Amino acid sequence: MGGVTKKPISNIEKRLKRQEEQQQKGKKKISKTGSEVISKNIQISDEMIKKIQEEIKREKLITPYELATKTNITLSVAKRILKDLNAQGIIKEVFRNRRTAVYINPQA
């Protein structure tokens, strides 16, 4: 009997507000912790490598987590650094699991 009814203004306003929020979310990438996502392209300087080698000399064994916490770098960068040092022969891999690896200093 009746035709299509017009939606109330409040529903239209709500829809527009939701669309604006989605556009803002698309512009900003925010991680689950609430901080902004930063670029993961990290350049490892020679100074950082020397600092890490000094840290390794003091330890009997080292894991990527220990290295990351001591040098304030991300875990993925720590894994990559330890993998490179193992390939160079500076450290030796003793144990590898699907989650982590354990390295030792062969001179110690």
N, CA, C and O atoms as a printed pandas DataFrame, in Angstrom:
     atom_number atom_name residue_name chain_id  residue_number  x_coord  y_coord  z_coord
0              1         N          MET        A               1    0.814   -1.162    0.000
1              2        CA          MET        A               1    0.000    0.000    0.000
2              3         C          MET        A               1    0.875    1.249    0.000
3              4         O          MET        A               1    0.628    2.223   -0.711
4              5         N          GLY        A               2    1.861    1.173    0.796
5              6        CA          GLY        A               2    2.738    2.329    0.805
6              7         C          GLY        A               2    3.939    2.054   -0.070
7              8         O          GLY        A               2    4.146    0.935   -0.540
8              9         N          GLY        A               3    4.681    3.030   -0.268
9             10        CA          GLY        A               3    5.890    2.886   -1.068
10            11         C          GLY        A               3    7.106    2.782   -0.155
11            12         O          GLY        A               3    6.997    2.498    1.038
12            13         N          VAL        A               4    8.233    3.015   -0.742
13            14        CA          VAL        A               4    9.464    2.991    0.024
14            15         C          VAL        A               4    9.484    4.221    0.914
15            16         O          VAL        A               4    9.261    5.345    0.465
16            17         N          THR        A               5    9.756    3.976    2.187
17            18        CA          THR        A               5    9.784    5.111    3.111
18            19         C          THR        A               5   11.172    5.728    3.131
19            20         O          THR        A               5   12.172    5.056    2.877
20            21         N          LYS        A               6   11.215    6.992    3.431
21            22        CA          LYS        A               6   12.501    7.669    3.536
22            23         C          LYS        A               6   13.128    7.322    4.873
23            24         O          LYS        A               6   12.443    7.207    5.890
24            25         N          LYS        A               7   14.430    7.158    4.855
25            26        CA          LYS        A               7   15.127    6.854    6.094
26            27         C          LYS        A               7   15.243    8.124    6.920
27            28         O          LYS        A               7   15.370    9.219    6.373
28            29         N          PRO        A               8   15.200    7.976    8.232
29            30        CA          PRO        A               8   15.341    9.154    9.081
30            31         C          PRO        A               8   16.729    9.785    8.916
31            32         O          PRO        A               8   17.691    9.114    8.542
32            33         N          ILE        A               9   16.809   11.051    9.195
33            34        CA          ILE        A               9   18.066   11.787    9.038
34            35         C          ILE        A               9   19.152   11.210    9.942
35            36         O          ILE        A               9   20.323   11.188    9.564
36            37         N          SER        A              10   18.777   10.748   11.124
37            38        CA          SER        A              10   19.785   10.216   12.049
38            39         C          SER        A              10   20.479    8.987   11.454
39            40         O          SER        A              10   21.684    8.821   11.644
40            41         N          ASN        A              11   19.755    8.127   10.742
41            42        CA          ASN        A              11   20.370    6.958   10.107
42            43         C          ASN        A              11   21.332    7.375    9.006
43            44         O          ASN        A              11   22.399    6.780    8.852
44            45         N          ILE        A              12   20.961    8.392    8.245
45            46        CA          ILE        A              12   21.839    8.880    7.178
46            47         C          ILE        A              12   23.118    9.455    7.781
47            48         O          ILE        A              12   24.215    9.214    7.277
48            49         N          GLU        A              13   22.966   10.220    8.867
49            50        CA          GLU        A              13   24.140   10.800    9.534
50            51         C          GLU        A              13   25.057    9.709   10.078
51            52         O          GLU        A              13   26.279    9.810    9.967
52            53         N          LYS        A              14   24.473    8.675   10.663
53            54        CA          LYS        A              14   25.277    7.567   11.191
54            55         C          LYS        A              14   26.061    6.885   10.075
55            56         O          LYS        A              14   27.240    6.572   10.237
56            57         N          ARG        A              15   25.395    6.657    8.934
57            58        CA          ARG        A              15   26.055    6.010    7.806
58            59         C          ARG        A              15   27.215    6.858    7.292
59            60         O          ARG        A              15   28.291    6.329    7.017
60            61         N          LEU        A              16   27.008    8.164    7.161
61            62        CA          LEU        A              16   28.077    9.059    6.716
62            63         C          LEU        A              16   29.242    9.068    7.703
63            64         O          LEU        A              16   30.406    9.095    7.305
64            65         N          LYS        A              17   28.918    9.046    8.979
65            66        CA          LYS        A              17   29.958    9.033   10.011
66            67         C          LYS        A              17   30.790    7.753    9.923
67            68         O          LYS        A              17   32.014    7.802   10.039
68            69         N          ARG        A              18   30.136    6.612    9.720
69            70        CA          ARG        A              18   30.851    5.338    9.576
70            71         C          ARG        A              18   31.753    5.345    8.353
71            72         O          ARG        A              18   32.877    4.844    8.409
72            73         N          GLN        A              19   31.273    5.907    7.249
73            74        CA          GLN        A              19   32.082    5.978    6.033
74            75         C          GLN        A              19   33.316    6.842    6.247
75            76         O          GLN        A              19   34.397    6.494    5.772
76            77         N          GLU        A              20   33.179    7.955    6.949
77            78        CA          GLU        A              20   34.326    8.820    7.238
78            79         C          GLU        A              20   35.348    8.096    8.107
79            80         O          GLU        A              20   36.551    8.209    7.877
80            81         N          GLU        A              21   34.873    7.351    9.107
81            82        CA          GLU        A              21   35.777    6.600    9.982
82            83         C          GLU        A              21   36.539    5.537    9.197
83            84         O          GLU        A              21   37.731    5.334    9.426
84            85         N          GLN        A              22   35.862    4.863    8.277
85            86        CA          GLN        A              22   36.532    3.839    7.476
86            87         C          GLN        A              22   37.578    4.456    6.567
87            88         O          GLN        A              22   38.634    3.861    6.354
88            89         N          GLN        A              23   37.310    5.630    6.028
89            90        CA          GLN        A              23   38.295    6.309    5.193
90            91         C          GLN        A              23   39.513    6.704    6.010
91            92         O          GLN        A              23   40.641    6.606    5.527
92            93         N          GLN        A              24   39.301    7.150    7.241
93            94        CA          GLN        A              24   40.416    7.521    8.105
94            95         C          GLN        A              24   41.226    6.292    8.496
95            96         O          GLN        A              24   42.451    6.368    8.589
96            97         N          LYS        A              25   40.569    5.172    8.724
97            98        CA          LYS        A              25   41.282    3.936    9.050
98            99         C          LYS        A              25   42.130    3.482    7.876
99           100         O          LYS        A              25   43.231    2.963    8.062
100          101         N          GLY        A              26   41.623    3.675    6.673
101          102        CA          GLY        A              26   42.370    3.305    5.476
102          103         C          GLY        A              26   43.620    4.145    5.315
103          104         O          GLY        A              26   44.622    3.656    4.794
104          105         N          LYS        A              27   43.589    5.376    5.741
105          106        CA          LYS        A              27   44.741    6.261    5.611
106          107         C          LYS        A              27   45.828    5.922    6.621
107          108         O          LYS        A              27   47.009    5.908    6.273
108          109         N          LYS        A              28   45.448    5.647    7.865
109          110        CA          LYS        A              28   46.426    5.355    8.911
110          111         C          LYS        A              28   46.501    3.860    9.145
111          112         O          LYS        A              28   45.479    3.185    9.268
112          113         N          LYS        A              29   47.711    3.353    9.206
113          114        CA          LYS        A              29   47.905    1.955    9.569
114          115         C          LYS        A              29   48.270    1.932   11.047
115          116         O          LYS        A              29   49.316    2.447   11.441
116          117         N          ILE        A              30   47.419    1.341   11.852
117          118        CA          ILE        A              30   47.677    1.275   13.283
118          119         C          ILE        A              30   47.718   -0.190   13.685
119          120         O          ILE        A              30   46.851   -0.982   13.314
120          121         N          SER        A              31   48.748   -0.530   14.454
121          122        CA          SER        A              31   48.886   -1.913   14.883
122          123         C          SER        A              31   47.917   -2.197   16.025
123          124         O          SER        A              31   47.211   -1.299   16.482
124          125         N          LYS        A              32   47.885   -3.426   16.476
125          126        CA          LYS        A              32   46.978   -3.834   17.535
126          127         C          LYS        A              32   47.297   -3.156   18.863
127          128         O          LYS        A              32   46.414   -2.987   19.704
128          129         N          THR        A              33   48.554   -2.769   19.053
129          130        CA          THR        A              33   48.933   -2.118   20.299
130          131         C          THR        A              33   48.536   -0.653   20.315
131          132         O          THR        A              33   48.557   -0.024   21.373
132          133         N          GLY        A              34   48.174   -0.095   19.164
133          134        CA          GLY        A              34   47.735    1.278   19.106
134          135         C          GLY        A              34   48.796    2.232   18.612
135          136         O          GLY        A              34   48.492    3.394   18.344
136          137         N          SER        A              35   50.014    1.790   18.486
137          138        CA          SER        A              35   51.059    2.673   17.981
138          139         C          SER        A              35   51.110    2.576   16.466
139          140         O          SER        A              35   50.674    1.583   15.884
140          141         N          GLU        A              36   51.639    3.604   15.834
141          142        CA          GLU        A              36   51.697    3.619   14.380
142          143         C          GLU        A              36   52.746    2.648   13.875
143          144         O          GLU        A              36   53.789    2.464   14.502
144          145         N          VAL        A              37   52.467    2.034   12.751
145          146        CA          VAL        A              37   53.392    1.094   12.141
146          147         C          VAL        A              37   54.505    1.889   11.472
147          148         O          VAL        A              37   54.244    2.822   10.712
148          149         N          ILE        A              38   55.751    1.510   11.761
149          150        CA          ILE        A              38   56.884    2.193   11.149
150          151         C          ILE        A              38   57.506    1.293   10.103
151          152         O          ILE        A              38   57.205    0.101   10.036
152          153         N          SER        A              39   58.344    1.846    9.316
153          154        CA          SER        A              39   58.977    1.092    8.237
154          155         C          SER        A              39   59.889    0.013    8.809
155          156         O          SER        A              39   60.595    0.245    9.791
156          157         N          LYS        A              40   59.871   -1.147    8.202
157          158        CA          LYS        A              40   60.691   -2.257    8.672
158          159         C          LYS        A              40   62.039   -2.324    7.968
159          160         O          LYS        A              40   62.848   -3.201    8.271
160          161         N          ASN        A              41   62.292   -1.414    7.036
161          162        CA          ASN        A              41   63.575   -1.393    6.342
162          163         C          ASN        A              41   64.613   -0.754    7.247
163          164         O          ASN        A              41   64.680    0.470    7.361
164          165         N          ILE        A              42   65.413   -1.579    7.883
165          166        CA          ILE        A              42   66.387   -1.089    8.845
166          167         C          ILE        A              42   67.780   -1.331    8.297
167          168         O          ILE        A              42   68.117   -2.444    7.894
168          169         N          GLN        A              43   68.585   -0.282    8.285
169          170        CA          GLN        A              43   69.972   -0.392    7.866
170          171         C          GLN        A              43   70.807   -0.733    9.097
171          172         O          GLN        A              43   70.723   -0.050   10.118
172          173         N          ILE        A              44   71.602   -1.775    9.000
173          174        CA          ILE        A              44   72.450   -2.190   10.107
174          175         C          ILE        A              44   73.829   -1.592    9.868
175          176         O          ILE        A              44   74.501   -1.920    8.890
176          177         N          SER        A              45   74.240   -0.715   10.771
177          178        CA          SER        A              45   75.518   -0.034   10.601
178          179         C          SER        A              45   76.659   -0.908   11.123
179          180         O          SER        A              45   76.440   -1.864   11.868
180          181         N          ASP        A              46   77.883   -0.556   10.713
181          182        CA          ASP        A              46   79.061   -1.279   11.200
182          183         C          ASP        A              46   79.219   -1.093   12.703
183          184         O          ASP        A              46   79.687   -1.990   13.404
184          185         N          GLU        A              47   78.827    0.077   13.187
185          186        CA          GLU        A              47   78.907    0.347   14.624
186          187         C          GLU        A              47   78.007   -0.613   15.400
187          188         O          GLU        A              47   78.381   -1.104   16.465
188          189         N          MET        A              48   76.818   -0.873   14.854
189          190        CA          MET        A              48   75.878   -1.797   15.495
190          191         C          MET        A              48   76.445   -3.220   15.492
191          192         O          MET        A              48   76.316   -3.940   16.481
192          193         N          ILE        A              49   77.065   -3.620   14.394
193          194        CA          ILE        A              49   77.664   -4.959   14.302
194          195         C          ILE        A              49   78.781   -5.102   15.333
195          196         O          ILE        A              49   78.881   -6.136   15.993
196          197         N          LYS        A              50   79.616   -4.081   15.479
197          198        CA          LYS        A              50   80.705   -4.128   16.471
198          199         C          LYS        A              50   80.150   -4.227   17.882
199          200         O          LYS        A              50   80.673   -4.972   18.711
200          201         N          LYS        A              51   79.093   -3.474   18.151
201          202        CA          LYS        A              51   78.458   -3.513   19.467
202          203         C          LYS        A              51   77.907   -4.911   19.752
203          204         O          LYS        A              51   78.029   -5.424   20.865
204          205         N          ILE        A              52   77.307   -5.512   18.743
205          206        CA          ILE        A              52   76.738   -6.854   18.898
206          207         C          ILE        A              52   77.845   -7.885   19.101
207          208         O          ILE        A              52   77.700   -8.794   19.919
208          209         N          GLN        A              53   78.944   -7.754   18.368
209          210        CA          GLN        A              53   80.059   -8.690   18.532
210          211         C          GLN        A              53   80.655   -8.590   19.929
211          212         O          GLN        A              53   81.030   -9.608   20.511
212          213         N          GLU        A              54   80.749   -7.389   20.473
213          214        CA          GLU        A              54   81.233   -7.220   21.848
214          215         C          GLU        A              54   80.275   -7.885   22.832
215          216         O          GLU        A              54   80.700   -8.499   23.810
216          217         N          GLU        A              55   78.996   -7.756   22.565
217          218        CA          GLU        A              55   77.986   -8.363   23.430
218          219         C          GLU        A              55   78.086   -9.886   23.375
219          220         O          GLU        A              55   77.933  -10.556   24.396
220          221         N          ILE        A              56   78.339  -10.425   22.199
221          222        CA          ILE        A              56   78.445  -11.878   22.028
222          223         C          ILE        A              56   79.680  -12.416   22.743
223          224         O          ILE        A              56   79.641  -13.511   23.304
224          225         N          LYS        A              57   80.769  -11.663   22.728
225          226        CA          LYS        A              57   82.004  -12.113   23.380
226          227         C          LYS        A              57   81.814  -12.300   24.880
227          228         O          LYS        A              57   82.466  -13.151   25.484
228          229         N          ARG        A              58   80.931  -11.516   25.487
229          230        CA          ARG        A              58   80.696  -11.601   26.929
230          231         C          ARG        A              58   79.821  -12.789   27.313
231          232         O          ARG        A              58   79.870  -13.253   28.453
232          233         N          GLU        A              59   79.031  -13.278   26.381
233          234        CA          GLU        A              59   78.058  -14.332   26.681
234          235         C          GLU        A              59   78.571  -15.708   26.272
235          236         O          GLU        A              59   79.326  -15.843   25.309
236          237         N          LYS        A              60   78.151  -16.722   27.017
237          238        CA          LYS        A              60   78.479  -18.102   26.642
238          239         C          LYS        A              60   77.577  -18.558   25.501
239          240         O          LYS        A              60   78.039  -19.152   24.527
240          241         N          LEU        A              61   76.293  -18.273   25.635
241          242        CA          LEU        A              61   75.359  -18.591   24.556
242          243         C          LEU        A              61   74.418  -17.423   24.372
243          244         O          LEU        A              61   74.184  -16.637   25.291
244          245         N          ILE        A              62   73.886  -17.325   23.180
245          246        CA          ILE        A              62   73.022  -16.185   22.858
246          247         C          ILE        A              62   71.854  -16.646   21.995
247          248         O          ILE        A              62   72.000  -17.505   21.126
248          249         N          THR        A              63   70.700  -16.056   22.255
249          250        CA          THR        A              63   69.501  -16.317   21.465
250          251         C          THR        A              63   69.064  -15.006   20.807
251          252         O          THR        A              63   69.476  -13.931   21.244
252          253         N          PRO        A              64   68.251  -15.080   19.782
253          254        CA          PRO        A              64   67.777  -13.847   19.145
254          255         C          PRO        A              64   67.033  -12.919   20.113
255          256         O          PRO        A              64   67.146  -11.697   20.016
256          257         N          TYR        A              65   66.282  -13.498   21.036
257          258        CA          TYR        A              65   65.544  -12.677   21.996
258          259         C          TYR        A              65   66.489  -11.894   22.898
259          260         O          TYR        A              65   66.284  -10.703   23.131
260          261         N          GLU        A              66   67.521  -12.559   23.405
261          262        CA          GLU        A              66   68.487  -11.878   24.269
262          263         C          GLU        A              66   69.160  -10.728   23.528
263          264         O          GLU        A              66   69.317   -9.634   24.069
264          265         N          LEU        A              67   69.554  -10.988   22.290
265          266        CA          LEU        A              67   70.215   -9.956   21.496
266          267         C          LEU        A              67   69.271   -8.782   21.230
267          268         O          LEU        A              67   69.683   -7.623   21.301
268          269         N          ALA        A              68   68.030   -9.077   20.930
269          270        CA          ALA        A              68   67.058   -8.020   20.635
270          271         C          ALA        A              68   66.796   -7.145   21.856
271          272         O          ALA        A              68   66.691   -5.925   21.731
272          273         N          THR        A              69   66.691   -7.752   23.026
273          274        CA          THR        A              69   66.415   -6.966   24.223
274          275         C          THR        A              69   67.629   -6.149   24.653
275          276         O          THR        A              69   67.471   -5.024   25.128
276          277         N          LYS        A              70   68.822   -6.684   24.499
277          278        CA          LYS        A              70   70.023   -5.966   24.933
278          279         C          LYS        A              70   70.383   -4.813   24.006
279          280         O          LYS        A              70   70.881   -3.785   24.465
280          281         N          THR        A              71   70.141   -4.968   22.718
281          282        CA          THR        A              71   70.540   -3.937   21.758
282          283         C          THR        A              71   69.366   -3.090   21.272
283          284         O          THR        A              71   69.550   -2.196   20.446
284          285         N          ASN        A              72   68.165   -3.361   21.773
285          286        CA          ASN        A              72   66.973   -2.581   21.445
286          287         C          ASN        A              72   66.678   -2.580   19.939
287          288         O          ASN        A              72   66.454   -1.529   19.340
288          289         N          ILE        A              73   66.683   -3.770   19.344
289          290        CA          ILE        A              73   66.313   -3.944   17.945
290          291         C          ILE        A              73   65.169   -4.945   17.887
291          292         O          ILE        A              73   64.859   -5.596   18.885
292          293         N          THR        A              74   64.546   -5.070   16.732
293          294        CA          THR        A              74   63.438   -6.016   16.615
294          295         C          THR        A              74   63.969   -7.448   16.551
295          296         O          THR        A              74   65.133   -7.682   16.226
296          297         N          LEU        A              75   63.108   -8.377   16.861
297          298        CA          LEU        A              75   63.487   -9.787   16.890
298          299         C          LEU        A              75   63.874  -10.292   15.508
299          300         O          LEU        A              75   64.809  -11.083   15.384
300          301         N          SER        A              76   63.180   -9.857   14.480
301          302        CA          SER        A              76   63.502  -10.314   13.127
302          303         C          SER        A              76   64.881   -9.824   12.697
303          304         O          SER        A              76   65.614  -10.548   12.025
304          305         N          VAL        A              77   65.236   -8.599   13.081
305          306        CA          VAL        A              77   66.561   -8.069   12.753
306          307         C          VAL        A              77   67.630   -8.840   13.517
307          308         O          VAL        A              77   68.690   -9.138   12.968
308          309         N          ALA        A              78   67.358   -9.165   14.785
309          310        CA          ALA        A              78   68.311   -9.930   15.585
310          311         C          ALA        A              78   68.544  -11.312   14.975
311          312         O          ALA        A              78   69.679  -11.789   14.934
312          313         N          LYS        A              79   67.481  -11.953   14.503
313          314        CA          LYS        A              79   67.621  -13.263   13.865
314          315         C          LYS        A              79   68.481  -13.172   12.616
315          316         O          LYS        A              79   69.333  -14.025   12.368
316          317         N          ARG        A              80   68.247  -12.125   11.833
317          318        CA          ARG        A              80   69.007  -11.951   10.594
318          319         C          ARG        A              80   70.490  -11.695   10.887
319          320         O          ARG        A              80   71.360  -12.228   10.198
320          321         N          ILE        A              81   70.774  -10.887   11.900
321          322        CA          ILE        A              81   72.164  -10.588   12.267
322          323         C          ILE        A              81   72.869  -11.852   12.731
323          324         O          ILE        A              81   73.994  -12.126   12.314
324          325         N          LEU        A              82   72.213  -12.625   13.593
325          326        CA          LEU        A              82   72.831  -13.859   14.092
326          327         C          LEU        A              82   73.051  -14.859   12.959
327          328         O          LEU        A              82   74.057  -15.569   12.944
328          329         N          LYS        A              83   72.133  -14.918   12.031
329          330        CA          LYS        A              83   72.281  -15.819   10.883
330          331         C          LYS        A              83   73.491  -15.415   10.042
331          332         O          LYS        A              83   74.252  -16.272    9.592
332          333         N          ASP        A              84   73.669  -14.100    9.828
333          334        CA          ASP        A              84   74.818  -13.611    9.061
334          335         C          ASP        A              84   76.131  -13.880    9.789
335          336         O          ASP        A              84   77.113  -14.289    9.169
336          337         N          LEU        A              85   76.154  -13.653   11.103
337          338        CA          LEU        A              85   77.372  -13.902   11.877
338          339         C          LEU        A              85   77.718  -15.391   11.896
339          340         O          LEU        A              85   78.893  -15.757   11.924
340          341         N          ASN        A              86   76.702  -16.242   11.881
341          342        CA          ASN        A              86   76.934  -17.684   11.820
342          343         C          ASN        A              86   77.545  -18.062   10.472
343          344         O          ASN        A              86   78.442  -18.902   10.408
344          345         N          ALA        A              87   77.064  -17.448    9.408
345          346        CA          ALA        A              87   77.604  -17.731    8.074
346          347         C          ALA        A              87   79.057  -17.268    7.957
347          348         O          ALA        A              87   79.852  -17.884    7.247
348          349         N          GLN        A              88   79.400  -16.186    8.651
349          350        CA          GLN        A              88   80.772  -15.678    8.634
350          351         C          GLN        A              88   81.703  -16.493    9.520
351          352         O          GLN        A              88   82.922  -16.396    9.385
352          353         N          GLY        A              89   81.150  -17.291   10.419
353          354        CA          GLY        A              89   81.964  -18.114   11.302
354          355         C          GLY        A              89   82.318  -17.441   12.612
355          356         O          GLY        A              89   83.129  -17.970   13.372
356          357         N          ILE        A              90   81.737  -16.297   12.895
357          358        CA          ILE        A              90   82.021  -15.587   14.144
358          359         C          ILE        A              90   81.348  -16.289   15.316
359          360         O          ILE        A              90   81.915  -16.367   16.406
360          361         N          ILE        A              91   80.149  -16.797   15.095
361          362        CA          ILE        A              91   79.452  -17.586   16.106
362          363         C          ILE        A              91   79.070  -18.925   15.492
363          364         O          ILE        A              91   79.136  -19.113   14.277
364          365         N          LYS        A              92   78.667  -19.860   16.365
365          366        CA          LYS        A              92   78.322  -21.203   15.898
366          367         C          LYS        A              92   76.919  -21.550   16.390
367          368         O          LYS        A              92   76.575  -21.329   17.551
368          369         N          GLU        A              93   76.124  -22.097   15.481
369          370        CA          GLU        A              93   74.773  -22.515   15.842
370          371         C          GLU        A              93   74.833  -23.878   16.505
371          372         O          GLU        A              93   75.371  -24.832   15.943
372          373         N          VAL        A              94   74.274  -23.961   17.712
373          374        CA          VAL        A              94   74.297  -25.211   18.465
374          375         C          VAL        A              94   72.973  -25.950   18.336
375          376         O          VAL        A              94   72.946  -27.174   18.205
376          377         N          PHE        A              95   71.893  -25.212   18.374
377          378        CA          PHE        A              95   70.572  -25.823   18.379
378          379         C          PHE        A              95   69.623  -24.962   17.565
379          380         O          PHE        A              95   69.643  -23.736   17.669
380          381         N          ARG        A              96   68.797  -25.601   16.760
381          382        CA          ARG        A              96   67.778  -24.863   16.007
382          383         C          ARG        A              96   66.451  -25.586   16.156
383          384         O          ARG        A              96   66.358  -26.805   16.014
384          385         N          ASN        A              97   65.448  -24.809   16.442
385          386        CA          ASN        A              97   64.090  -25.280   16.547
386          387         C          ASN        A              97   63.280  -24.525   15.500
387          388         O          ASN        A              97   63.816  -23.622   14.857
388          389         N          ARG        A              98   62.036  -24.858   15.313
389          390        CA          ARG        A              98   61.243  -24.106   14.347
390          391         C          ARG        A              98   60.966  -22.695   14.846
391          392         O          ARG        A              98   60.641  -21.811   14.053
392          393         N          ARG        A              99   61.088  -22.479   16.134
393          394        CA          ARG        A              99   60.831  -21.163   16.702
394          395         C          ARG        A              99   62.086  -20.333   16.904
395          396         O          ARG        A              99   62.088  -19.138   16.611
396          397         N          THR        A             100   63.137  -20.938   17.391
397          398        CA          THR        A             100   64.322  -20.163   17.756
398          399         C          THR        A             100   65.592  -20.948   17.502
399          400         O          THR        A             100   65.561  -22.138   17.190
400          401         N          ALA        A             101   66.699  -20.260   17.643
401          402        CA          ALA        A             101   68.005  -20.889   17.480
402          403         C          ALA        A             101   68.880  -20.446   18.640
403          404         O          ALA        A             101   68.692  -19.364   19.196
404          405         N          VAL        A             102   69.839  -21.292   19.002
405          406        CA          VAL        A             102   70.776  -20.982   20.075
406          407         C          VAL        A             102   72.169  -20.995   19.481
407          408         O          VAL        A             102   72.552  -21.935   18.785
408          409         N          TYR        A             103   72.922  -19.946   19.762
409          410        CA          TYR        A             103   74.270  -19.794   19.229
410          411         C          TYR        A             103   75.260  -19.707   20.382
411          412         O          TYR        A             103   74.918  -19.273   21.482
412          413         N          ILE        A             104   76.509  -20.134   20.108
413          414        CA          ILE        A             104   77.578  -19.988   21.091
414          415         C          ILE        A             104   78.746  -19.259   20.444
415          416         O          ILE        A             104   78.853  -19.167   19.221
416          417         N          ASN        A             105   79.610  -18.748   21.297
417          418        CA          ASN        A             105   80.836  -18.113   20.843
418          419         C          ASN        A             105   81.915  -19.187   20.820
419          420         O          ASN        A             105   82.252  -19.711   21.882
420          421         N          PRO        A             106   82.471  -19.540   19.672
421          422        CA          PRO        A             106   83.448  -20.635   19.616
422          423         C          PRO        A             106   84.761  -20.315   20.336
423          424         O          PRO        A             106   85.480  -21.235   20.725
424          425         N          GLN        A             107   85.089  -19.034   20.521
425          426        CA          GLN        A             107   86.321  -18.681   21.211
426          427         C          GLN        A             107   86.193  -18.819   22.724
427          428         O          GLN        A             107   87.203  -18.961   23.413
428          429         N          ALA        A             108   84.981  -18.780   23.250
429          430        CA          ALA        A             108   84.791  -18.832   24.702
430          431         C          ALA        A             108   84.967  -20.232   25.237
431          432         O          ALA        A             108   84.842  -20.453   26.441
